[in-house]
Amino acid sequence: MVFTIAVAVFVLGVLIFFHELGHFLAAKLVDIQVLRFSIGFGKPIVSRYWGETEYSLSWVPFGGYVKMAGDDPAEGIEGTVDQEKVSTDPARHFENKGIFQRFFVISAGPLANFLLAIILYQGIFFFQGVDTFSTTTVETLRQELVFPGMEKIRDRSEILKVNGIEVSSWDDIIDEVLDGSGSATGFDFLDQQSRQPYSVTIPTDSDSLRRQLVTAMIPFSPPRVGSVIPGKPAHKADLERGDLVVEINGEPIGSWHEMTGKIYGSAGVPLTLLVERDGERIPIKVKPEKGSVPRGDGTFEERGLIGIGQFYERVQLPFAEAIQAGAKYTVYTTVFIAKSLTNLFAGLITRRVSFGEAKDVFGGPVLIGQWAGESARSGYLWNFMAILSINLAILNLLPIPVLDGGHLLFLLIEVVRFGRPLSPVQRMRMIQVGLIIVFGLMLLATANDLRRVFGL
C-alpha cells in the first residue's frame, strides 16, 4: 500500500508539474507577470518567494495552477496572493496581452503534457525497446469491421508482403498499411493449412479505411498473460504476468483469441484455468465479472472480463528510430483516445450508450494509484505515465470553464465579439458552472473507485 501511494504521488506530481511548467514558461516568454506557481489547490502547505513569484505546495493535491497578474476570475478558486509582497505592472497583466499571446500561454499546459509523452515514449523505445508481436499471422477478422475485399483473407494466414514490401512483425504490417497512399492495399499471404501462397488486393482509398483494415485483422498471439489489473478477478485469483493458459475447463487453448472468446462468454460463471508457470502446470479458479467493453462505433458490449492484458515482446530500437517512433506513437495514441472519448460522449448524447454502460470507463485517484503501483511492479510505469499524460492533455482541452479548454473558449468568444471579452462576472459565473461539472465528474470517478474496491 505504501509503495502504491508513493508511486501514485510521484506519477501525478510529475504530470501536474510539467503541465503547470508549460503555462509558467509560456507566460514568462510573453512577459506576463506570474504571481504564484502552485502544485495543488487551496491554502499552501509550504511556500517560498523567488523573485516576483511565490512557489507553493498546496493542500488539495488533484491538480495545480499558475496564478498570473490580471487573471482575477479564478482567484477565489486558487487562493489569494499577498499583493503587499509583490507589486503588479498593468502592462504585464494576462488580460492586457494580445489574443495570440494568451492563446499560447493557455495551450502551453496541454502541449507540455504531449511533449512529456513524446519524451517518455522515445526513452522507452530506446532504453527498453518497443512492445510488439513478432507474428505476421492473421488469426481471424473482426466481422463487424470487415468491408468489401477483406472477405478473401483466410484465417491463420501468414502475411509475407504488404504492397510488395516484406514484413517481419505486426508493427511492420501496421506501418506499411497506414503509410500507404494508393487506392488499394496489396497483401501476399501464405495459407498455413494448405501451405499455398495467395494474394489479396483490398480497396483502401482513405486513411479511415486503412485504419479499419489494421483494426479488423486480429494477429495470432499465444495465450500468455502480459499484465494483471489490480482488484480484478485475475488479480484476486493470483494469476501472474508470464502465465501461459493451456486449458480452460479442460479444453485446450491455442491462442489469445481463443482464450478471450471463452472468457467473454462466461460472465459470472466460474472457470478453471490451467496455466504453465516456471515449468509447472497450476490450476487456477476464476470467475469473470460482467463488464462493458467499447466497440469501434462508440457503443458498448457486455462481456465476461477477468482483468488481464496481452503479452508483448520487446525489440530494441536505434536512437534515430526511437525518436521518430516516440513522436509517431504519441500521435497515434492521442488520436485513439480522442476518438474513443468522442464516440463515448456522442453515444451518451444520442442514447446509443447508457450511463450504466459508460460508468465503467470512469476512474479516479484510487484506480490511478492502483494502476501506477501495478505498472511499476510489472516494468510499465513509464508507459502508464505517457498514456496518463496524454489523457491529462486531452481532458484539459475540453471546452469546460475552469479547464484550459474553457479559457480557450473565452478567447474564441472574444474573437467572435470583435475583441470584446466577457466581463469578469460573466467569466466567474461560467467558471462556477465548470466547477460543478468537474466536481461532478470527480465524484463519479471516485464513486466508481469505491465500487471497484468494495465489489459493489
C-alpha positions in Angstrom: 0.0 0.0 0.0 2.8 2.4 0.9 4.6 1.6 -2.3 1.4 2.2 -4.4 0.7 5.5 -2.7 4.3 6.7 -3.2 4.3 5.7 -6.9 0.9 7.4 -7.4 2.1 10.6 -5.8 5.2 10.5 -8.0 3.3 10.0 -11.2 0.6 12.7 -10.5 3.3 15.1 -9.2 5.4 14.8 -12.4 2.4 15.2 -14.7 1.0 18.2 -12.9 4.4 19.8 -12.6 5.0 19.5 -16.3 1.6 20.8 -17.2 2.0 23.9 -15.0 5.6 24.4 -16.1 4.2 24.7 -19.6 1.9 27.6 -18.6 4.7 29.2 -16.5 7.4 29.2 -19.2 4.9 30.4 -21.8 3.9 33.3 -19.6 7.5 34.2 -19.0 8.2 34.1 -22.7 5.5 36.7 -23.5 6.3 38.8 -20.4 3.3 38.0 -18.2 3.9 38.5 -14.5 3.5 35.2 -12.7 2.4 35.7 -9.0 2.2 32.0 -7.9 3.3 28.6 -9.2 1.4 26.0 -7.2 1.2 22.2 -7.1 -2.2 21.6 -5.6 -5.1 23.9 -4.8 -6.2 25.9 -1.8 -4.1 27.1 1.1 -0.4 26.5 0.7 1.3 23.9 3.0 4.7 25.4 2.2 5.6 28.3 0.0 8.7 30.4 -0.9 9.2 33.6 -2.9 11.8 33.6 -5.6 11.9 36.9 -7.3 8.3 38.1 -8.1 6.8 34.6 -8.0 5.6 32.5 -5.0 6.3 28.8 -5.4 4.0 26.7 -3.2 2.7 23.2 -2.4 -1.0 23.3 -1.5 -3.4 21.1 0.4 -5.7 19.8 -2.3 -3.4 17.6 -4.4 -5.6 17.0 -7.5 -4.0 19.5 -9.9 -2.2 22.8 -9.8 -2.2 26.3 -11.2 -0.1 29.2 -12.4 -1.5 32.5 -11.0 -0.9 35.4 -13.4 -1.3 39.1 -12.7 -4.7 40.2 -14.0 -6.3 36.8 -14.1 -8.9 37.7 -11.5 -11.9 35.4 -12.1 -10.1 32.3 -10.8 -8.5 33.9 -7.7 -11.3 32.7 -5.4 -10.6 29.2 -6.5 -6.9 29.2 -6.4 -6.4 31.3 -3.3 -5.4 34.9 -2.8 -2.0 36.3 -3.4 -0.3 38.7 -1.0 -0.3 41.9 -3.1 1.9 43.7 -0.4 4.9 41.4 -1.2 4.7 41.7 -4.9 3.5 44.8 -6.9 1.9 44.2 -10.3 2.5 46.0 -13.5 -0.7 46.5 -15.6 1.4 46.2 -18.8 2.3 42.7 -17.8 -1.2 41.6 -16.9 -2.6 38.5 -18.6 -5.7 40.3 -19.7 -3.7 43.1 -21.3 -1.8 40.8 -23.7 -2.8 40.0 -27.2 -5.1 37.2 -28.3 -2.3 35.0 -29.7 -0.1 35.5 -26.6 -2.9 34.5 -24.3 -3.7 31.5 -26.6 -0.1 30.4 -26.4 0.0 30.6 -22.6 -3.3 28.7 -22.1 -2.4 26.0 -24.6 1.1 25.5 -23.3 0.0 23.3 -20.4 -1.6 20.6 -22.6 1.3 20.9 -25.1 3.7 20.3 -22.3 1.9 17.1 -21.4 2.0 16.0 -25.1 5.7 16.8 -25.1 6.3 14.8 -21.9 4.5 11.8 -23.5 6.8 12.1 -26.6 9.9 12.2 -24.5 8.7 9.2 -22.3 7.9 7.1 -25.4 11.2 8.0 -27.0 13.1 7.0 -23.8 11.1 3.8 -23.5 11.7 2.7 -27.1 15.5 3.5 -26.9 16.3 2.2 -23.4 13.7 -0.6 -23.0 12.5 -1.4 -26.5 9.2 -1.3 -28.3 6.4 -3.8 -27.4 5.4 -5.7 -30.5 4.0 -9.0 -31.8 6.8 -10.8 -33.7 4.0 -12.7 -35.5 2.8 -11.8 -39.1 -0.1 -14.3 -38.9 -3.7 -13.2 -39.1 -5.7 -15.4 -36.8 -9.1 -14.2 -37.9 -11.1 -11.0 -38.7 -13.4 -8.8 -36.6 -16.5 -9.4 -38.6 -18.2 -6.1 -37.6 -15.3 -4.2 -39.2 -15.0 -6.2 -42.4 -15.6 -4.3 -45.6 -15.5 -5.4 -49.3 -12.3 -7.1 -50.3 -11.4 -8.3 -46.8 -13.6 -11.4 -47.0 -10.9 -13.0 -49.2 -8.4 -13.1 -46.2 -8.4 -16.7 -44.8 -8.0 -17.4 -41.1 -4.5 -18.4 -39.9 -2.8 -16.8 -43.0 0.7 -15.5 -42.7 1.4 -12.1 -44.3 4.6 -12.2 -46.3 4.4 -8.8 -48.0 2.4 -5.6 -47.9 2.4 -3.6 -51.1 5.3 -5.6 -52.2 7.4 -4.9 -49.1 8.5 -7.9 -46.9 7.3 -7.7 -43.2 8.7 -9.4 -40.2 6.4 -8.2 -37.3 2.9 -7.0 -36.8 4.2 -3.4 -36.4 5.7 -3.7 -39.8 2.3 -4.6 -41.2 0.6 -1.7 -39.4 3.2 0.7 -40.7 3.0 -0.4 -44.3 -0.8 -0.3 -44.4 -1.1 3.1 -42.7 1.7 4.6 -44.7 0.1 3.5 -48.0 -1.1 6.3 -50.2 -2.7 4.4 -53.2 -6.3 3.5 -53.7 -5.7 -0.1 -52.6 -3.5 -2.2 -50.3 -2.0 -5.5 -51.6 -1.1 -8.5 -49.5 0.9 -11.6 -50.3 -0.3 -14.4 -47.9 0.7 -18.0 -47.1 -2.2 -20.2 -46.1 -0.8 -22.1 -43.1 -3.2 -25.0 -43.6 -2.7 -25.7 -47.3 0.8 -24.1 -47.3 -0.2 -22.4 -50.6 0.5 -18.7 -51.3 -2.2 -16.3 -52.4 -2.7 -12.6 -52.9 -5.4 -10.2 -51.9 -5.9 -6.6 -53.0 -8.2 -4.5 -50.8 -9.7 -1.1 -51.8 -8.4 1.4 -49.2 -8.7 4.9 -50.8 -8.9 6.7 -47.5 -7.0 6.8 -44.2 -10.1 5.7 -42.3 -10.3 2.5 -44.4 -6.6 1.8 -43.8 -7.1 2.2 -40.1 -10.2 0.0 -40.2 -8.2 -2.6 -42.1 -5.5 -3.0 -39.5 -8.0 -2.9 -36.7 -10.1 -5.7 -38.3 -7.2 -8.1 -38.6 -6.6 -10.0 -35.3 -2.9 -11.1 -35.0 -2.1 -14.5 -33.7 -0.6 -14.4 -30.2 -0.1 -17.1 -27.6 -2.5 -17.1 -24.6 0.2 -15.6 -22.3 -0.7 -13.1 -19.6 1.1 -9.8 -20.1 -0.5 -7.6 -17.3 -2.9 -8.1 -14.4 -5.3 -5.3 -13.4 -5.4 -4.7 -9.6 -8.6 -5.6 -7.9 -9.9 -7.6 -10.8 -10.8 -11.4 -10.7 -7.4 -12.4 -12.3 -5.5 -10.5 -9.6 -7.6 -12.0 -6.8 -7.1 -15.5 -8.2 -3.3 -14.9 -8.2 -2.7 -15.0 -12.0 0.7 -13.5 -12.8 2.4 -11.9 -15.7 4.0 -14.6 -17.9 1.4 -17.3 -17.1 0.6 -19.3 -20.2 -3.0 -20.5 -20.3 -3.1 -24.0 -21.8 -6.6 -25.1 -20.9 -10.0 -23.7 -19.8 -12.3 -26.1 -18.1 -10.3 -29.0 -19.6 -10.5 -27.7 -23.2 -7.1 -26.9 -24.9 -6.4 -23.2 -25.7 -4.1 -22.4 -28.6 -4.2 -18.6 -28.8 -5.1 -15.4 -27.1 -8.2 -15.0 -29.2 -9.5 -18.5 -28.3 -8.9 -17.8 -24.6 -10.6 -14.4 -24.5 -13.6 -15.9 -26.5 -14.1 -18.4 -23.7 -13.8 -15.7 -21.0 -16.0 -13.2 -22.8 -18.9 -15.6 -22.9 -18.6 -16.7 -19.2 -19.7 -13.6 -17.2 -20.5 -14.8 -13.7 -19.6 -18.4 -14.5 -16.6 -20.0 -12.6 -13.7 -21.1 -14.9 -10.8 -23.4 -14.2 -7.7 -22.2 -16.0 -4.7 -24.5 -16.3 -1.6 -22.3 -16.6 2.1 -23.1 -17.1 4.4 -21.2 -14.7 8.1 -21.9 -14.3 7.7 -25.3 -15.8 4.8 -26.3 -13.6 1.1 -26.6 -14.5 -1.2 -24.9 -12.0 -5.0 -24.9 -11.9 -6.5 -21.5 -11.1 -10.2 -20.9 -10.5 -11.5 -17.5 -11.6 -15.0 -16.1 -12.1 -15.2 -13.5 -14.9 -17.2 -10.4 -13.9 -19.6 -8.6 -16.2 -18.2 -5.5 -17.8 -18.8 -3.1 -20.6 -16.3 -3.1 -23.4 -16.4 -0.2 -26.0 -16.9 -1.1 -29.7 -15.5 0.8 -32.6 -18.8 2.6 -33.2 -18.9 4.1 -29.7 -21.5 1.6 -28.3 -20.7 -0.9 -25.6 -20.8 -4.7 -25.4 -21.3 -6.6 -22.2 -18.7 -9.4 -21.7 -17.1 -11.5 -19.1 -13.8 -10.0 -18.0 -11.1 -11.1 -15.6 -8.7 -8.1 -16.0 -5.7 -9.2 -18.0 -3.7 -7.8 -20.9 -1.7 -9.4 -23.7 1.9 -10.3 -23.5 4.2 -8.4 -25.9 7.8 -8.9 -26.9 10.3 -6.1 -26.6 12.6 -5.1 -29.5 15.4 -2.5 -29.1 15.3 0.4 -31.5 18.3 2.6 -32.6 18.3 6.1 -31.3 17.1 7.8 -34.5 14.2 5.2 -34.9 13.3 5.6 -31.2 13.0 9.4 -31.6 10.7 9.0 -34.7 8.7 6.2 -33.2 8.1 8.1 -29.9 6.6 11.1 -31.7 4.6 8.8 -34.1 3.2 6.7 -31.3 2.2 9.7 -29.2 0.2 11.0 -32.2 -1.4 7.5 -32.7 -2.3 7.2 -29.0 -3.7 10.8 -28.9 -6.0 10.1 -31.9 -7.1 6.8 -30.4 -8.0 8.3 -27.0 -9.7 11.4 -28.6 -11.8 9.2 -30.9 -12.8 6.9 -28.0 -13.9 9.9 -25.9 -15.7 11.4 -28.8 -17.6 8.2 -29.5 -18.4 7.8 -25.8 -19.9 11.3 -25.4 -21.7 11.0 -28.8 -23.1 7.7 -27.7 -24.4 9.2 -24.4 -26.0 12.2 -26.2 -27.7 10.0 -28.8 -28.6 7.4 -26.1 -26.8 4.6 -28.0 -24.8 4.2 -24.8 -26.5 4.1 -21.4 -25.0 5.8 -18.4 -24.8 2.4 -16.7 -22.6 1.1 -19.5 -20.4 4.2 -19.7 -19.7 4.5 -15.9 -17.3 1.6 -16.1 -15.0 3.7 -18.2 -14.5 6.4 -15.4 -11.8 6.0 -12.8 -10.4 8.4 -10.2 -7.4 8.7 -7.9 -7.8 5.2 -6.4 -7.8 3.5 -9.8 -4.9 5.7 -11.0 -3.0 4.7 -7.8 -3.6 1.0 -8.4 -2.6 1.2 -12.0 0.5 3.2 -11.1 1.6 0.6 -8.5 0.9 -2.4 -10.8 2.7 -0.6 -13.7 5.7 0.0 -11.5 5.8 -3.7 -10.4 5.5 -5.0 -13.9 8.0 -2.6 -15.5 5.5 -0.5 -17.4 5.5 2.7 -15.2 6.8 5.0 -17.9 4.2 3.7 -20.4 1.5 4.4 -17.9 2.8 7.9 -17.3 2.9 8.6 -21.0 -0.7 7.5 -21.5 -1.9 9.4 -18.4 -0.1 12.5 -19.6 -1.9 12.3 -23.0 -5.2 11.8 -21.2 -4.5 14.8 -19.0 -3.7 17.0 -22.0 -6.9 15.9 -23.9 -9.2 16.3 -20.8 -7.8 19.8 -20.2 -8.6 20.8 -23.7 -12.3 20.0 -23.2 -14.3 23.3 -23.5 -15.4 23.3 -19.9 -14.8 26.6 -18.0 -12.1 26.2 -15.3 -10.1 23.9 -17.6 -7.7 25.2 -20.2 -10.2 24.4 -23.0 -12.7 26.6 -21.2 -10.3 29.5 -21.2 -9.6 28.9 -24.9 -13.4 29.1 -25.3 -13.4 32.5 -23.6 -10.8 33.7 -26.2 -12.9 32.4 -29.0 -15.9 34.3 -27.7 -13.7 37.4 -27.5 -12.7 36.9 -31.2 -16.3 36.5 -32.3 -17.3 39.6 -30.4 -14.6 41.6 -32.3 -12.2 41.9 -29.4 -14.7 42.5 -26.6 -14.0 39.9 -23.8 -16.6 38.6 -21.4 -16.8 40.6 -18.2 -15.1 39.2 -15.0 -18.6 38.5 -13.6 -19.7 36.5 -16.7 -16.4 34.6 -16.7 -16.8 33.8 -13.0 -20.3 32.5 -13.5 -19.2 30.2 -16.3 -16.2 29.0 -14.2 -18.6 28.2 -11.4 -20.7 26.1 -13.8 -17.5 24.4 -15.0 -16.5 23.7 -11.4 -19.9 21.9 -10.9 -19.2 19.8 -14.0 -15.7 18.9 -13.0 -16.6 18.1 -9.4 -19.4 16.0 -10.6 -17.1 14.0 -12.8 -14.6 13.7 -9.9 -17.4 12.4 -7.6 -18.5 9.9 -10.3 -14.9 8.7 -10.8 -14.4 8.4 -7.0 -17.7 6.5 -6.6 -16.6 4.1 -9.3 -13.3 3.6 -7.5 -15.1 2.8 -4.3 -17.5 0.4 -6.2 -14.5 -1.4 -7.6 -12.6 -1.6 -4.3 -15.7 -3.0 -2.4 -17.1 -5.1 -5.3 -20.4 -3.2 -5.4 
